[in-house]
Amino acid sequence: SGKRKITDVENLSLLVKAAENMCIGDVCSQMIYSRNENWSLLPYQAIFSTVAPCSYVRGHLRGMVNFSSFFGQRSRTNKNDRLLNEIEKHVCLKIASANKQQFNLDYLSYLGKILIQPLQQSQQQGVEQCIALLDEYYLNKDDFQTIMELNTWGKSGRNPYDQLDTQTKSSLTRIYNKTSHRTPYSIIDMKKLKKSKGALDEDDDEDSGDGDEGENDNGEEGNIEEDAMIKVAKKRAAKPTAKKSRAK
Protein backbone atom coordinates (compact mmCIF):
# COMPACT_ATOMS: atom_id res chain seq x y z
CA SER A 1 0.00 0.00 0.00
CA GLY A 2 2.68 2.54 1.01
CA LYS A 3 5.37 1.20 -1.31
CA ARG A 4 6.12 2.78 -4.64
CA LYS A 5 7.67 1.05 -7.63
CA ILE A 6 11.27 2.11 -8.23
CA THR A 7 12.36 3.38 -11.59
CA ASP A 8 14.89 1.73 -13.89
CA VAL A 9 17.54 4.32 -13.00
CA GLU A 10 17.14 3.66 -9.29
CA ASN A 11 17.26 -0.07 -9.90
CA LEU A 12 20.52 0.25 -11.85
CA SER A 13 22.06 2.40 -9.11
CA LEU A 14 21.21 -0.22 -6.51
CA LEU A 15 22.75 -2.92 -8.71
CA VAL A 16 25.91 -0.81 -9.00
CA LYS A 17 26.14 -0.49 -5.22
CA ALA A 18 25.64 -4.24 -4.81
CA ALA A 19 28.40 -4.97 -7.33
CA GLU A 20 30.78 -2.51 -5.61
CA ASN A 21 30.21 -4.20 -2.25
CA MET A 22 30.84 -7.61 -3.75
CA CYS A 23 34.14 -6.33 -5.16
CA ILE A 24 35.16 -5.06 -1.71
CA GLY A 25 34.20 -8.45 -0.30
CA ASP A 26 36.50 -10.14 -2.83
CA VAL A 27 39.35 -7.87 -1.75
CA CYS A 28 38.75 -8.79 1.90
CA SER A 29 38.64 -12.47 0.97
CA GLN A 30 41.96 -12.18 -0.87
CA MET A 31 43.57 -10.50 2.15
CA ILE A 32 42.20 -13.20 4.46
CA TYR A 33 43.44 -16.17 2.44
CA SER A 34 46.76 -14.58 1.44
CA ARG A 35 50.08 -15.20 3.16
CA ASN A 36 49.30 -12.62 5.82
CA GLU A 37 46.04 -14.39 6.75
CA ASN A 38 44.29 -11.36 8.18
CA TRP A 39 41.35 -13.21 9.75
CA SER A 40 40.10 -10.08 11.51
CA LEU A 41 38.54 -9.05 8.18
CA LEU A 42 36.23 -12.08 8.14
CA PRO A 43 33.14 -10.24 9.53
CA TYR A 44 33.62 -7.42 7.00
CA GLN A 45 34.03 -9.94 4.19
CA ALA A 46 30.68 -11.52 5.15
CA ILE A 47 28.93 -8.13 5.23
CA PHE A 48 30.32 -6.86 1.92
CA SER A 49 29.86 -10.19 0.12
CA THR A 50 26.36 -11.20 1.22
CA VAL A 51 24.50 -8.86 3.58
CA ALA A 52 24.99 -5.55 1.77
CA PRO A 53 24.33 -6.79 -1.82
CA CYS A 54 21.18 -8.64 -0.74
CA SER A 55 19.97 -5.59 1.16
CA TYR A 56 20.44 -3.32 -1.87
CA VAL A 57 18.80 -5.68 -4.36
CA ARG A 58 16.06 -7.45 -2.37
CA GLY A 59 15.57 -5.28 0.72
CA HIS A 60 15.75 -6.20 4.39
CA LEU A 61 15.30 -9.73 5.67
CA ARG A 62 11.96 -10.03 7.43
CA GLY A 63 12.36 -13.51 8.89
CA MET A 64 14.96 -15.64 10.59
CA VAL A 65 17.18 -17.85 8.43
CA ASN A 66 17.08 -21.46 9.59
CA PHE A 67 20.17 -22.99 8.05
CA SER A 68 19.91 -26.25 10.00
CA SER A 69 16.37 -26.98 8.80
CA PHE A 70 17.41 -26.18 5.23
CA PHE A 71 20.24 -28.71 5.29
CA GLY A 72 17.93 -31.28 6.87
CA GLN A 73 15.37 -30.86 4.10
CA ARG A 74 18.16 -30.99 1.52
CA SER A 75 19.38 -34.30 2.91
CA ARG A 76 15.82 -35.67 2.88
CA THR A 77 15.40 -34.56 -0.73
CA ASN A 78 18.53 -36.40 -1.80
CA LYS A 79 17.36 -39.53 0.04
CA ASN A 80 13.90 -39.47 -1.58
CA ASP A 81 15.47 -38.90 -5.00
CA ARG A 82 17.70 -41.96 -4.53
CA LEU A 83 14.78 -44.13 -3.35
CA LEU A 84 12.60 -42.97 -6.23
CA ASN A 85 15.32 -43.86 -8.71
CA GLU A 86 15.66 -47.32 -7.14
CA ILE A 87 11.91 -48.04 -7.34
CA GLU A 88 11.76 -46.84 -10.94
CA LYS A 89 14.55 -49.26 -11.85
CA HIS A 90 12.68 -52.12 -10.16
CA VAL A 91 9.44 -51.62 -12.09
CA CYS A 92 11.03 -50.65 -15.41
CA LEU A 93 10.19 -54.07 -16.92
CA LYS A 94 6.49 -53.65 -16.09
CA ILE A 95 6.04 -49.89 -16.53
CA ALA A 96 7.76 -48.24 -19.48
CA SER A 97 8.43 -44.73 -18.18
CA ALA A 98 10.78 -42.21 -19.76
CA ASN A 99 12.44 -41.09 -16.52
CA LYS A 100 11.91 -41.01 -12.78
CA GLN A 101 10.14 -37.61 -12.88
CA GLN A 102 7.41 -38.95 -15.14
CA PHE A 103 7.20 -42.11 -13.05
CA ASN A 104 6.75 -39.98 -9.95
CA LEU A 105 4.03 -37.81 -11.51
CA ASP A 106 2.10 -40.39 -13.56
CA TYR A 107 2.45 -43.76 -11.80
CA LEU A 108 3.63 -43.52 -8.19
CA SER A 109 0.43 -42.19 -6.59
CA TYR A 110 -1.80 -44.72 -8.38
CA LEU A 111 0.62 -47.54 -7.61
CA GLY A 112 0.46 -46.67 -3.93
CA LYS A 113 -3.35 -46.66 -3.95
CA ILE A 114 -3.75 -50.12 -5.51
CA LEU A 115 -1.15 -51.58 -3.11
CA ILE A 116 -2.65 -50.17 0.10
CA GLN A 117 -6.32 -50.57 -0.85
CA PRO A 118 -6.59 -54.36 -0.18
CA LEU A 119 -5.05 -53.92 3.27
CA GLN A 120 -7.36 -51.02 4.14
CA GLN A 121 -10.56 -52.76 3.00
CA SER A 122 -9.93 -56.42 3.88
CA GLN A 123 -7.06 -56.07 6.40
CA GLN A 124 -5.49 -59.54 6.91
CA GLN A 125 -7.59 -61.10 4.14
CA GLY A 126 -6.08 -58.67 1.64
CA VAL A 127 -2.45 -59.54 2.39
CA GLU A 128 -2.18 -62.14 -0.37
CA GLN A 129 -3.64 -59.72 -2.94
CA CYS A 130 -1.14 -57.06 -1.89
CA ILE A 131 1.79 -59.50 -2.18
CA ALA A 132 0.55 -60.60 -5.62
CA LEU A 133 0.57 -56.98 -6.78
CA LEU A 134 4.10 -56.52 -5.42
CA ASP A 135 5.28 -59.59 -7.35
CA GLU A 136 3.53 -58.41 -10.49
CA TYR A 137 5.41 -55.10 -10.46
CA TYR A 138 8.70 -56.68 -9.24
CA LEU A 139 8.62 -54.79 -5.95
CA ASN A 140 9.70 -55.94 -2.49
CA LYS A 141 8.31 -55.05 0.92
CA ASP A 142 10.79 -52.22 1.45
CA ASP A 143 9.72 -50.69 -1.86
CA PHE A 144 6.11 -50.83 -0.69
CA GLN A 145 6.90 -48.84 2.48
CA THR A 146 8.98 -46.37 0.48
CA ILE A 147 6.12 -45.76 -1.96
CA MET A 148 3.83 -44.99 0.97
CA GLU A 149 6.35 -42.50 2.38
CA LEU A 150 6.85 -40.77 -0.97
CA ASN A 151 3.08 -40.35 -1.33
CA THR A 152 2.84 -38.57 2.04
CA TRP A 153 2.78 -34.81 1.48
CA GLY A 154 3.33 -32.04 3.99
CA LYS A 155 3.49 -32.08 7.77
CA SER A 156 -0.26 -32.74 8.09
CA GLY A 157 -0.14 -35.73 5.74
CA ARG A 158 -0.37 -39.18 7.28
CA ASN A 159 1.31 -42.30 6.03
CA PRO A 160 -1.46 -44.80 5.14
CA TYR A 161 0.84 -47.74 5.97
CA ASP A 162 1.35 -46.47 9.53
CA GLN A 163 -2.43 -46.24 10.01
CA LEU A 164 -2.85 -50.00 9.46
CA ASP A 165 -3.32 -52.16 12.54
CA THR A 166 -0.38 -54.11 13.94
CA GLN A 167 -1.83 -57.54 13.10
CA THR A 168 -2.18 -56.66 9.41
CA LYS A 169 1.39 -55.40 9.15
CA SER A 170 2.73 -58.43 11.03
CA SER A 171 0.76 -60.79 8.79
CA LEU A 172 2.11 -59.02 5.69
CA THR A 173 5.71 -59.37 6.89
CA ARG A 174 5.30 -63.00 7.92
CA ILE A 175 3.60 -64.19 4.74
CA TYR A 176 5.96 -62.21 2.50
CA ASN A 177 9.04 -63.73 4.14
CA LYS A 178 7.66 -67.27 3.86
CA THR A 179 6.95 -67.09 0.14
CA SER A 180 9.54 -66.90 -2.66
CA HIS A 181 9.59 -63.96 -5.05
CA ARG A 182 11.13 -63.66 -8.51
CA THR A 183 12.86 -60.34 -9.14
CA PRO A 184 14.96 -59.25 -12.14
CA TYR A 185 17.49 -57.72 -9.75
CA SER A 186 19.60 -59.18 -6.95
CA ILE A 187 18.71 -58.43 -3.33
CA ILE A 188 21.76 -58.24 -1.07
CA ASP A 189 21.35 -58.72 2.67
CA MET A 190 24.07 -56.56 4.21
CA LYS A 191 23.94 -58.40 7.57
CA LYS A 192 24.56 -61.79 5.97
CA LEU A 193 27.22 -60.25 3.73
CA LYS A 194 29.14 -58.88 6.71
CA LYS A 195 28.93 -62.19 8.57
CA SER A 196 30.14 -64.19 5.57
CA LYS A 197 32.93 -61.69 4.94
CA GLY A 198 34.08 -62.00 8.54
CA ALA A 199 34.11 -65.80 8.31
CA LEU A 200 36.16 -65.64 5.09
CA ASP A 201 38.67 -63.31 6.74
CA GLU A 202 39.11 -65.75 9.62
CA ASP A 203 39.67 -68.64 7.18
CA ASP A 204 42.26 -66.60 5.29
CA ASP A 205 44.10 -65.84 8.53
CA GLU A 206 44.18 -69.52 9.46
CA ASP A 207 45.45 -70.52 6.00
CA SER A 208 48.20 -67.92 6.08
CA GLY A 209 49.25 -69.09 9.54
CA ASP A 210 49.53 -72.70 8.37
CA GLY A 211 51.66 -71.65 5.41
CA ASP A 212 54.09 -69.77 7.63
CA GLU A 213 54.52 -72.79 9.89
CA GLY A 214 55.24 -74.97 6.85
CA GLU A 215 57.98 -72.62 5.71
CA ASN A 216 59.54 -72.60 9.14
CA ASP A 217 59.58 -76.37 9.22
CA ASN A 218 61.68 -76.50 6.04
CA GLY A 219 64.72 -75.28 7.95
CA GLU A 220 66.53 -72.90 5.66
CA GLU A 221 63.68 -70.44 5.04
CA GLY A 222 62.75 -70.15 8.70
CA ASN A 223 66.33 -69.84 10.05
CA ILE A 224 66.96 -66.18 10.84
CA GLU A 225 70.64 -66.60 11.75
CA GLU A 226 71.58 -67.75 8.24
CA ASP A 227 69.94 -64.74 6.55
CA ALA A 228 72.66 -62.38 5.26
CA MET A 229 70.40 -59.32 5.57
CA ILE A 230 69.87 -59.81 9.31
CA LYS A 231 72.60 -59.18 11.84
CA VAL A 232 72.11 -61.10 15.05
CA ALA A 233 72.99 -59.17 18.17
CA LYS A 234 75.65 -60.78 20.33
CA LYS A 235 74.86 -61.46 23.93
CA ARG A 236 76.91 -59.46 26.39
CA ALA A 237 78.67 -61.27 29.21
CA ALA A 238 77.18 -60.57 32.59
CA LYS A 239 79.45 -58.53 34.88
CA PRO A 240 80.23 -60.09 38.27
CA THR A 241 78.46 -58.29 41.01
CA ALA A 242 80.61 -57.11 43.90
CA LYS A 243 79.67 -58.45 47.26
CA LYS A 244 78.48 -55.87 49.68
CA SER A 245 80.52 -55.54 52.77
CA ARG A 246 78.69 -56.39 55.87
CA ALA A 247 78.04 -53.57 58.26
CA LYS A 248 80.18 -53.83 61.34
C-alpha positions as CSV (number, residue, x, y, z in Angstrom):
1,S,0.0,0.0,0.0
2,G,2.7,2.5,1.0
3,K,5.4,1.2,-1.3
4,R,6.1,2.8,-4.6
5,K,7.7,1.1,-7.6
6,I,11.3,2.1,-8.2
7,T,12.4,3.4,-11.6
8,D,14.9,1.7,-13.9
9,V,17.5,4.3,-13.0
10,E,17.1,3.7,-9.3
11,N,17.3,-0.1,-9.9
12,L,20.5,0.3,-11.8
13,S,22.1,2.4,-9.1
14,L,21.2,-0.2,-6.5
15,L,22.7,-2.9,-8.7
16,V,25.9,-0.8,-9.0
17,K,26.1,-0.5,-5.2
18,A,25.6,-4.2,-4.8
19,A,28.4,-5.0,-7.3
20,E,30.8,-2.5,-5.6
21,N,30.2,-4.2,-2.2
22,M,30.8,-7.6,-3.8
23,C,34.1,-6.3,-5.2
24,I,35.2,-5.1,-1.7
25,G,34.2,-8.4,-0.3
26,D,36.5,-10.1,-2.8
27,V,39.4,-7.9,-1.8
28,C,38.8,-8.8,1.9
29,S,38.6,-12.5,1.0
30,Q,42.0,-12.2,-0.9
31,M,43.6,-10.5,2.2
32,I,42.2,-13.2,4.5
33,Y,43.4,-16.2,2.4
34,S,46.8,-14.6,1.4
35,R,50.1,-15.2,3.2
36,N,49.3,-12.6,5.8
37,E,46.0,-14.4,6.8
38,N,44.3,-11.4,8.2
39,W,41.3,-13.2,9.8
40,S,40.1,-10.1,11.5
41,L,38.5,-9.0,8.2
42,L,36.2,-12.1,8.1
43,P,33.1,-10.2,9.5
44,Y,33.6,-7.4,7.0
45,Q,34.0,-9.9,4.2
46,A,30.7,-11.5,5.2
47,I,28.9,-8.1,5.2
48,F,30.3,-6.9,1.9
49,S,29.9,-10.2,0.1
50,T,26.4,-11.2,1.2
51,V,24.5,-8.9,3.6
52,A,25.0,-5.6,1.8
53,P,24.3,-6.8,-1.8
54,C,21.2,-8.6,-0.7
55,S,20.0,-5.6,1.2
56,Y,20.4,-3.3,-1.9
57,V,18.8,-5.7,-4.4
58,R,16.1,-7.4,-2.4
59,G,15.6,-5.3,0.7
60,H,15.7,-6.2,4.4
61,L,15.3,-9.7,5.7
62,R,12.0,-10.0,7.4
63,G,12.4,-13.5,8.9
64,M,15.0,-15.6,10.6
65,V,17.2,-17.8,8.4
66,N,17.1,-21.5,9.6
67,F,20.2,-23.0,8.0
68,S,19.9,-26.3,10.0
69,S,16.4,-27.0,8.8
70,F,17.4,-26.2,5.2
71,F,20.2,-28.7,5.3
72,G,17.9,-31.3,6.9
73,Q,15.4,-30.9,4.1
74,R,18.2,-31.0,1.5
75,S,19.4,-34.3,2.9
76,R,15.8,-35.7,2.9
77,T,15.4,-34.6,-0.7
78,N,18.5,-36.4,-1.8
79,K,17.4,-39.5,0.0
80,N,13.9,-39.5,-1.6
81,D,15.5,-38.9,-5.0
82,R,17.7,-42.0,-4.5
83,L,14.8,-44.1,-3.3
84,L,12.6,-43.0,-6.2
85,N,15.3,-43.9,-8.7
86,E,15.7,-47.3,-7.1
87,I,11.9,-48.0,-7.3
88,E,11.8,-46.8,-10.9
89,K,14.5,-49.3,-11.9
90,H,12.7,-52.1,-10.2
91,V,9.4,-51.6,-12.1
92,C,11.0,-50.6,-15.4
93,L,10.2,-54.1,-16.9
94,K,6.5,-53.7,-16.1
95,I,6.0,-49.9,-16.5
96,A,7.8,-48.2,-19.5
97,S,8.4,-44.7,-18.2
98,A,10.8,-42.2,-19.8
99,N,12.4,-41.1,-16.5
100,K,11.9,-41.0,-12.8
101,Q,10.1,-37.6,-12.9
102,Q,7.4,-39.0,-15.1
103,F,7.2,-42.1,-13.1
104,N,6.8,-40.0,-9.9
105,L,4.0,-37.8,-11.5
106,D,2.1,-40.4,-13.6
107,Y,2.4,-43.8,-11.8
108,L,3.6,-43.5,-8.2
109,S,0.4,-42.2,-6.6
110,Y,-1.8,-44.7,-8.4
111,L,0.6,-47.5,-7.6
112,G,0.5,-46.7,-3.9
113,K,-3.3,-46.7,-4.0
114,I,-3.7,-50.1,-5.5
115,L,-1.2,-51.6,-3.1
116,I,-2.6,-50.2,0.1
117,Q,-6.3,-50.6,-0.8
118,P,-6.6,-54.4,-0.2
119,L,-5.1,-53.9,3.3
120,Q,-7.4,-51.0,4.1
121,Q,-10.6,-52.8,3.0
122,S,-9.9,-56.4,3.9
123,Q,-7.1,-56.1,6.4
124,Q,-5.5,-59.5,6.9
125,Q,-7.6,-61.1,4.1
126,G,-6.1,-58.7,1.6
127,V,-2.4,-59.5,2.4
128,E,-2.2,-62.1,-0.4
129,Q,-3.6,-59.7,-2.9
130,C,-1.1,-57.1,-1.9
131,I,1.8,-59.5,-2.2
132,A,0.5,-60.6,-5.6
133,L,0.6,-57.0,-6.8
134,L,4.1,-56.5,-5.4
135,D,5.3,-59.6,-7.3
136,E,3.5,-58.4,-10.5
137,Y,5.4,-55.1,-10.5
138,Y,8.7,-56.7,-9.2
139,L,8.6,-54.8,-5.9
140,N,9.7,-55.9,-2.5
141,K,8.3,-55.1,0.9
142,D,10.8,-52.2,1.4
143,D,9.7,-50.7,-1.9
144,F,6.1,-50.8,-0.7
145,Q,6.9,-48.8,2.5
146,T,9.0,-46.4,0.5
147,I,6.1,-45.8,-2.0
148,M,3.8,-45.0,1.0
149,E,6.4,-42.5,2.4
150,L,6.9,-40.8,-1.0
151,N,3.1,-40.3,-1.3
152,T,2.8,-38.6,2.0
153,W,2.8,-34.8,1.5
154,G,3.3,-32.0,4.0
155,K,3.5,-32.1,7.8
156,S,-0.3,-32.7,8.1
157,G,-0.1,-35.7,5.7
158,R,-0.4,-39.2,7.3
159,N,1.3,-42.3,6.0
160,P,-1.5,-44.8,5.1
161,Y,0.8,-47.7,6.0
162,D,1.4,-46.5,9.5
163,Q,-2.4,-46.2,10.0
164,L,-2.8,-50.0,9.5
165,D,-3.3,-52.2,12.5
166,T,-0.4,-54.1,13.9
167,Q,-1.8,-57.5,13.1
168,T,-2.2,-56.7,9.4
169,K,1.4,-55.4,9.2
170,S,2.7,-58.4,11.0
171,S,0.8,-60.8,8.8
172,L,2.1,-59.0,5.7
173,T,5.7,-59.4,6.9
174,R,5.3,-63.0,7.9
175,I,3.6,-64.2,4.7
176,Y,6.0,-62.2,2.5
177,N,9.0,-63.7,4.1
178,K,7.7,-67.3,3.9
179,T,6.9,-67.1,0.1
180,S,9.5,-66.9,-2.7
181,H,9.6,-64.0,-5.1
182,R,11.1,-63.7,-8.5
183,T,12.9,-60.3,-9.1
184,P,15.0,-59.3,-12.1
185,Y,17.5,-57.7,-9.8
186,S,19.6,-59.2,-7.0
187,I,18.7,-58.4,-3.3
188,I,21.8,-58.2,-1.1
189,D,21.4,-58.7,2.7
190,M,24.1,-56.6,4.2
191,K,23.9,-58.4,7.6
192,K,24.6,-61.8,6.0
193,L,27.2,-60.3,3.7
194,K,29.1,-58.9,6.7
195,K,28.9,-62.2,8.6
196,S,30.1,-64.2,5.6
197,K,32.9,-61.7,4.9
198,G,34.1,-62.0,8.5
199,A,34.1,-65.8,8.3
200,L,36.2,-65.6,5.1
201,D,38.7,-63.3,6.7
202,E,39.1,-65.7,9.6
203,D,39.7,-68.6,7.2
204,D,42.3,-66.6,5.3
205,D,44.1,-65.8,8.5
206,E,44.2,-69.5,9.5
207,D,45.4,-70.5,6.0
208,S,48.2,-67.9,6.1
209,G,49.3,-69.1,9.5
210,D,49.5,-72.7,8.4
211,G,51.7,-71.6,5.4
212,D,54.1,-69.8,7.6
213,E,54.5,-72.8,9.9
214,G,55.2,-75.0,6.9
215,E,58.0,-72.6,5.7
216,N,59.5,-72.6,9.1
217,D,59.6,-76.4,9.2
218,N,61.7,-76.5,6.0
219,G,64.7,-75.3,8.0
220,E,66.5,-72.9,5.7
221,E,63.7,-70.4,5.0
222,G,62.8,-70.1,8.7
223,N,66.3,-69.8,10.1
224,I,67.0,-66.2,10.8
225,E,70.6,-66.6,11.8
226,E,71.6,-67.7,8.2
227,D,69.9,-64.7,6.6
228,A,72.7,-62.4,5.3
229,M,70.4,-59.3,5.6
230,I,69.9,-59.8,9.3
231,K,72.6,-59.2,11.8
232,V,72.1,-61.1,15.0
233,A,73.0,-59.2,18.2
234,K,75.6,-60.8,20.3
235,K,74.9,-61.5,23.9
236,R,76.9,-59.5,26.4
237,A,78.7,-61.3,29.2
238,A,77.2,-60.6,32.6
239,K,79.5,-58.5,34.9
240,P,80.2,-60.1,38.3
241,T,78.5,-58.3,41.0
242,A,80.6,-57.1,43.9
243,K,79.7,-58.4,47.3
244,K,78.5,-55.9,49.7
245,S,80.5,-55.5,52.8
246,R,78.7,-56.4,55.9
247,A,78.0,-53.6,58.3
248,K,80.2,-53.8,61.3
